[in-house]
């Protein structure tokens, strides 16, 4: 049997990316400020982690406007959902193995 640690995704090692993925997994879509508030990080820090997740096609970005203000919304992709579920399942298996 394959060791569950092999199913952990290096991209989700960061607590910030873990937070972003958890948030977009359970919400239809969140804007930058909502994510920033939820995860409690700086603009620059959040932006760099969002960029990594977007480059790996785990989240999708939709830019639009609310009135004259720009509004960027982030949501999970099918690829992102699959990768994150696999990661969480591997964590659960590891915990069960140890317990």
N, C-alpha and C positions, 0 to 999 in steps of 0.2 A: 504494500500500500504506500502511496506517495505521501511524503511528509507534508502536512498542511502549510508549513512555513514557505514551501515553494510556491504556493498560491497567493502569498502576500504581494501586493503591488508596491514597488519602491516609491511610486509617485504619491501614494497615500501615507508615507512615513511622516510627513509634516502634519502637525496638529491643525494648522490653518487649512490645509487642503482637505483634511479629514472633516473639519468643520464646514467648509464650503460644500463638499459633497453631501454631507448629512443634511444640510439646509436645503439644497436644491432637489434632493431625493424626495423630501416630504412636502415641498412647496411647488406649485405650478411654475412659478418664476419669481425671482427676487431681483430688485435693483441693487446697484452698488452700495447705496447708503444703508439699505436694509441688511445686506450681508455684513457690511462694516460694523453696524450696531450689534448684530447677532454674535459675531466672532470677536469683536473688540480688538481690532487691529488698525494700524495706520493706513491711509490711502495707498501709499507706495507699496507697503507690504502686501495688502490685499490684491492690488493690481498685478504684482509680479506672480502671485500664486494663481490668480485667475488666468493669466496668460499661459502658464504651464498647462493648466487643465484644458484650456481652449486648444492649444497646440496639439495635445494628445487626443483631441476630439471627445473629451469627457463631458464638456459643457458647451452649450451654444450661446452665442451673444446676439442679442437683437437690439439694435440702436434705433431710437425713435425720439419723438418729442411729446412733451406734455405742455401745451401752450407754446411758449418760446424756449422753454428749458429742455435741454437734451435729457433723455432718459434711457439708460442702458439696462437691459434686463438679461439675467442669466438663468438658464435652465439646463437640466440634465439631458444628455443624448442617450440613445439606446446603448451605444458603446460604453458610455460612462456608467449607466445603470448596471450593465452586465459586469463590468470590471469592479465596480464598487461592491456589488452583491458577492462576487467571488472572493474579494478581499475580506469582507465581513464574515463569510462562511468559514474561511481559513482561520480567522481569529477565534471564532466559536469552537472550531475543531481543536485548536491548540489549547484553549481553556478547558475543554472537556477532557482532553488527554492528560492535562496536569492535575485535574480535580479528582 
